[in-house]
């Protein structure tokens, strides 16, 4: 298979643009950068109405550029991935101030009227993280050396990226050769490489996943960020393509126990976790018949300590695998299981 490079050359540090976001889900990209690349975030800039606080100074593009910022990073991901009209003036200001612009939205930056011209005049770069920069082959389904872990979920936006990042760090701490493979715009912005898999034409999603996680040494682990959910009426397709192309040896099932249904879609209840796990394993066996469940990652942000302990215990009894919150509990047990022969 042809070797591909998925590196981006982002200039740091960033001024993180949070638009008019009023909640964490609206600004999940911004929060992801804060939690996993804090040293790269010099400041934040928001529009009236935004209540997002990243713990960094508020700066205009002009002030940020003078303070040493090199790029404006769009830290919000609205439904549909399009720029709001009121954002366009901010992007133009940033480019005029000499800042590169990094965006993970579906709308290309060049579609903002006048932005490409300003960027050329100021010598700045427009990075469209979510726009594929190359074509990909159709997947071949052939087994390839190396080890792979894929995070999957009962829904979207509940911790697949955070789980993958936390496990990558925990494996490296054990001396394991492990690489985080980003498949979404936030993960790419955090680590500087990857493929926005949901922007790949459907026929080539599995092929792109094969390219992202190529043949490797027998003891190397690729920790692949999951996308979507098989139970989501809109985003199941990208999940299945990624599942087949990743050929995971281990699955980590991610879940928010405070959710009873797909977020904002009450007509679609979440399945029981044992059912969800078996459905994922069934589909993963198409390209890796030896796949196994490595653990369950719970997003317990909306639970108190007593509730978290109860749900963790019940889930471990149900599935007989390590259960953890990647931000709140130790990862030793799940790392041990991942590394089992």
Order of alpha helices (4+ residues) and beta strands (2+ residues): beta-alpha-beta-beta-alpha-beta-alpha-beta-alpha-beta-beta-alpha-beta-alpha-alpha-beta-alpha-beta-beta-beta-alpha-beta-alpha-beta-alpha
